[in-house]
Each structure stands twice: as C-alpha cells, then as structure tokens.
Amino acid sequence: MTDTAHPHVFEVTESNFESDVLQASLDTPVLVDFWATWCGPCRTLGPMLEKLAGEFNGAFRLGKVDVDANQQLAAMFGIRSIPTVMLVKDGQILDGFAGALPEGQLREFLARHVQPLDGEPVAGGDEAVAAPTESPTEAVNRLQQAIAAAPDQPQLKLDLAVALMRLGNVDAAQAELDALPANLATDARAVRLRHQLDLAGALAGAPTMEALRQRMAADPADWEARDLLGVRLLIEDEPAAGLEQFLVILEKARDWNDGAAKKRLIAAFATLDDAELVGRYRRRMASLLF
C-alpha cells in the first residue's frame, strides 16, 4: 500500500513482492528497506530514505519490508541485521548496505545507480566515475600498495578480497573476507563474495559432472547429485542450466537439506551479472515460494 503522504513509498509484503518489486524494477529501480518497529537505527534511516524518495520524484521507489511481518522475504534476501537496504533494478539486487548511513552517504549511494528524472546530477555523485579497466593482477598489486600506505582503511581490504577472487585465489580471498571488520560484513560486495566462496567451496571433493549426471539418470530424486550438478553448471558458465536444477529441488523437495535449494538460488543471484536471467529466475523462485 502506498503512503499518500509519500507517493513513492509503499509497503512490501510476500503477496506483492513479485509484482511491485521484481517486475516493477524492470521499469523503475526499487530501493527495499528492511526494518522493524523496535529497531532504533531504522527510525533514523527511514525518514531520510522517504525524504530522498520524494526528492527523486519517481526516479526510484522505496519499498519498506517489516521483517517481523514478512519473515520469508527477509530470509529470501539473507537479512542478518536491520536496517538493511538493497537496490533492485532489472529484477536483480544491484547494490545495498546495512546500518543507518548519514544522508551524505545515502546520496552518494543513490548517485551510483539512480538519476533524477530531470537529469540533474545528485549531490555527492562525483565519486561514481568509473575507474580505468585493469586486470585482476594489476588490481591486486595496486590494492596491496594502497593498503600498505593506508592500513587503517578497511574498505581497501574488501576491494582486495574481491580482486583476489577475480584472480582465482580463493583461499586468499576468504582470508581477507574473514578479516573484515563487522561494519563491512553486510556490505553488498562482501555478501556477493561470500556467496561466490560458498559456491566454490561446495565443490571441494565433489564428483565430476559426468558422475553427477549418471547419478541423476539412475535416480532423479537424488537431490544431492542435482544440487552439486547445479553448482558445477554455475561455476562452469552454464548458469541457466544450474538454476534449473535448484528450481527442481525447490519445487519437489523444498525442505531438503534445510532448504538448500533456496539458499543456492539466493547465492547464485548474488553472483550473476546477467540481469535478465536473474530477474527471470528470481520471479520463478518467488512464484514457488509465495
């Protein structure tokens, strides 16, 4: 339901999530605010977000999720603390943050992804200029030098963890991620990296692709084989085929292995860059859950 005092703000529930968030984000970005009535920082952040939604005048919509009333939605997004805010665009989580940021940082966050409808730049958006393309090795070297010069900047260590993962150095990326301070643990890039590492770790000692296919041919309800096959397909650049495996498990055996299929889908969505693909499969996941 839209707040008449704030026409660009609405309540998100499990019943309207697919239509008002996922499908609507194909046309207009939706900023999703996970909050609760008992949360003090939420009461600080909420009015600022509503103010900015009014200023942007429809360039994005603000959807508010009461986590107490919508526990499945909170679980679907992997919410661990509130307030947590995520930007959904083209059916995909594009970015996010946790905690009550100051208004200046909120403006900087929005400036990276949203422009006012009149095309005027947003205050604080100068930092959004893209850096020149560099190889993963060059990025790692640059960041290691930057950290040596400014060891008290934890954001650089998150940048390094991401660069190490792109380089394929999984163990080093995991070590850097584990060493991050608590305030960065729920950063959108840290969450994405954690999902990437979880998927890679699931294949440690796993059977080959062919062996998994043989197991499924012998028993289509071998959910472990189907799950591992889905992960292999994701890692080996067949994302749609991998997502299909998880959807089958979600449909046929939702509670298998403590709801592993839903967790795999959430992890996969966080790691894929194909917005159309993610949006399509996120809607299919939502239709099965809600």
Secondary structure, DSSP 8 states (H G I E B T S, - for coil): -EETTEEEEEE--TTTHIIIIIIGGGTS-EEEEEE-TT-HHHHHHHHHHHHHHHHHTTSSEEEEEETTT-HHHHHHTT--SSSEEEEEETTEEEEEEES---HHHHHHHHHTT---TT----TTGGGG-------HHHHHHHHHHHHHH-TT-HHHHHHHHHHHHHHT-HHHHHHHHHTS-GGGTTSHHHHHHHHHHHHHHHTTT---HHHHHHHHHH-TT-HHHHHHHHHHHHHTT-HHHHHHHHHHHHHH-TTTTTTHHHHHHHHHHHH---HHHHHHHHHHHHHHH-
